Amino acid sequence: QVQLVESGGGLVQPGGSLRLSCVSSGDTFSIIAMGWDRPVPGKVRELVARITSGGSTNYADSVMGRFTVSRDNTQNTVFLQMNSLKPDDTAVYYCYCRARRRPPIRLGETTGYDSWGQGTQVTVSS
C-alpha cells in the first residue's frame, strides 16, 4: 500500500505561483507513476500532471507551460510547481499514485491500483 499526503495549497492572486508537495510512504518501491488531478465540471477528475518512475512527464493542455511536476532524489516526494496561475486553476488538487499490486493478486484485481491523497485547496482570486 502507498499512502499520500499533499500540501502547499492556498490563496494566491492571478499570475502568482504556488508549489504543491506530495509525500508518499509505504510501499514506495511499487510506484509506477505519481501526479496530480483536480475535479472539473462534467468529469470525475482531470489529470493535471504526471511523472513516471522513469522520469517522463505528462500535462493537461490547460496547464502546459505553466505547471511543472518533479520529484526529489529519493522519489518519495513529488512537487507541482504552478506558475502564472489563473482563476480557472481554482480547485482541490489531489495527489495520486499508480502502483503495482504485490502478489498474490486476487480474482477481480488488476495488476496495478490507484491511490489519492486528501487534497489541498488552491484558490486563485484577486
N, C-alpha and C positions, 0 to 999 in steps of 0.2 A: 504494500500500500504506500502511496505517496500522499503526503499532506502538504497543503499550500497555504501560505499566509501572505497576503498582499497589503501594501500600504503606500502612502505617498499622495493620495488624493487631497483635494482641497478646492478652494475658491480662487480663481485666477481671472484676470481681465483678458479680453480678446487680444491675441498677439503674444500673450505670455507663455510661460513654459512650466512644466511640471515633470517630475520623474517618478514613475511608479516602480516599486520593488516587489518582487515575489520571491519568498524564501521557501524552498522545498525541503522536505525532510522525509525520513522513512527510507523506502526502497528506491533511492535516487538512481541507483545503477540501472534500473529498468526503464528509465525515462527515454522516450523516443523524441519527443518534442515538447516545448513549452511555449506558451504565448498568452495573448490577451484577447478577450472578446467583450462585447457590450450588447445590451438589448437594443433593438431597433424596431420601429413600427412595422408590423406585418411579418416579422420574423421572430424566431426564438432568440437567436443571438447572431451577431455579426463578428466574424473573425477580423480582428484589428491587426494583429501582428503575430508572427510565429517564428521560432528559431528551433531548428532540429539539433539533435545531438552532434551532427556533423558540421553544424555551423551555418547551414543555409537558412535564409530568411524569406518570409512572405509577408506582404502587407495588403491591406484593403486599399482599393483605389482612392478612397476618400482621405486617407492619411499618408499616402505615398509622398515621400519627400519632406514630410513634416515630423513623422514619428520614426524612431529608431529603436529596435529591440536588440538587446545584447545580454551577455551573461558574464559572470565572473569566472576566474580561472578554475574554480572547483565545480562549476556548473550547478551549484546549489542555489544560486540566486540569479534571477533574470530581471532585467530592467527594461522599462519602456520610457524612453526619453521623448517627451511630447513638446514640440516647439510650434510656434505660430498657431496657438490654439484658437479655435473658433467656437461660437456658441453651439453649433451643431455637434461639437465634441462632448457636450454635456451628457453624462451617463454614469452609470455604475460600471466600473471596469472590473472584470473578473479575470484573474489569472487561471489558466487551465494547463493541464498536463496530459499528455498521451503517453502511456506506459505499457510495457509488455507485461502480460499476466504471467505470474510464476506458475510452473506446473505443480500439481496436476490441474489441468484445465477441465472443468466440469461440462457436462452436457448443457447446451444453450449458451455457453460463454464464448466470447470471442478471444482471440489471442492477445488483444490489447484492451485497454479501458481508458476512460477519460475521467478526470477529476477537476473540480473547480474550487477556488477559494471562496471566501465570504464576500468579496467585492470591496472596492473602495470608490467613494463618490468623487467624481470630477465635475465641477461646475464652472463653466466659462461664462462670465457675465460682467457687464460694465456697471 
